[in-house]
Each structure stands twice: as C-alpha cells, then as structure tokens.
Amino acid sequence: MSDYAKPNQRSGEQAKALADAATLVIEAQRQAAGLVRRAGVDLQPEERDWFGEPCLGRLDPPPTPHECGCPDYKGNGSEPCLNSFIDFTGPDFGTGSPRVTCGHHKGQHAEF
C-alpha cells in the first residue's frame, strides 16, 4: 500500500472506487433510516444523532443528476441546508472531488 495520495493524484480507478464506496455508504444510511422509520422506532436524541438527517435530494449535473451526499441537515429549519461536504460522486477536474453545499430544504432531509 502506498502513502496517501492527494485527491488530484489518484488514478481513475482509485477515484471511481472512492466514489462507489461513498455511494454505498450513503445508500446504506438511507436504507437504515427507512427501516427505522417504517418500524416506528422512538429514538433517543443520541440515537437520532447517529442516524443524522441525511439529505434525500438530488444534485444537479455534472456528472448526471445524482444523489446528494449531505449527511445531516444544518440550518434553522426554514432555510436551505448550509452543510458542505465533499461530493465524491461529483466531477473531478484534476483537483479532486469538489466540496459542495447541500442547499436543500429541511423537508428534503430524512427525519426521525
């Protein structure tokens, strides 16, 4: 295993593997959140923190419209989410995956 590669030094295969892994993690979190919601589980505050309020919205291209990777709503409830995160499924223009701001409303985030 080599030293850590800077985002813009990753091979195409490495960047794709990272994006695929991030997509799997996001999808697993969404499925787990749905499972808990459907079961009607009454979560304690510390348990809700574990699940967070992942965004269920989609981001505009490029590449194609894709799932927003925002892990948790950050805002006052009436404004769009201000959380920024690295979009591993977004375009890499040679400087690594971009940092984006979610911008979706609270209603587009899962709630427990």
N, C-alpha and C positions, 0 to 999 in steps of 0.2 A: 504494500500500500504506500502510495506516495504522500508527501506533505500535502496539506490542504491547498487546493487550487483556488486562486481568486476567481470570482464568478466569470470574468471575461476570459479566463484561461481554460475553462472547461471545454472538453470535446463536445461535439454534438450529441454523442451517445450519453455522456455524463449529464448534460443539460436536460435531455429528454428523460433520463431515468429520474432525475430530481423532480421534474415537472409531474411525471407519472406518479411518483411517490406522494407528492403533495396533494394531488388529486384524489388518491386513495384515502389519505388521512382525512381530507375534508368530507369525502363521501361517507366514510365510516362514522364520522362525528354526526353527520346529518341523519344517517340511519339509526344510530344510537339515540339521538334526540327524539326522532319519530317514535321509536319503540317505547321510550319512557312516556311520551305524551299520550300515545294510544292506550297505554296501560293505566293512565290516570294516576301515576305515582305523585304523591305530595312530597316534593323535595325540600329539604332543609336548605337555608341560604348557602351554606358551604358546599352542598351538593350541586346547587344551581351554578355556583362559580366554576365547578369542574366542567360542566357542560358549556357554560357561557351562553351567548345568544348568537350563534353563527348565522351569517347572512345567507339568505336563500335566493338573493337576487342574482342577476347576470351582469357581467361587464361587457362593454362594447368592444368591438374589434380594435386593433388586431389581437390575436390572430383571427379567430371567428368569435362570435359572441360566446362567452364561456362563463362558468360558474364563478361567482365572486368568492374569493378565499378569505374574506374577513372573518376572523374567529369570534368576535364579540362586539356588540353594539357599544359605541362610545358617543354619547351625546346627551341632551337634556330631555329627550323623549319627543320633542316637537320638531327638532331639526334633523337634517340628514346626518348619518354616521360620520364621525370625524376620524375614525380609526384608520391608520395607514399600515400597510403590510407589504411584504414582498410577494408579487404575483408570479409565482414560479411557472404558471401556465401562460403567462403573457409573452410578448416578443422580447427577444434578446438581440439588441442592435450592437453587440460587441462589448457592452459594458455590464453584462449580467442581467438577470431578471429585474424588471422595473419595480420601484416602490410606488404603490398607488393608494389613493384614499377611497374608501368604500363609497360614500356618498348616497347610500340607500337609506330609506326611512326606517324607523323602528319597526313598523309593521311588516317589513320585509325580512326581519330577523326572527329566528325561532325564539319562542318564549316558553318558559317553564313556570 
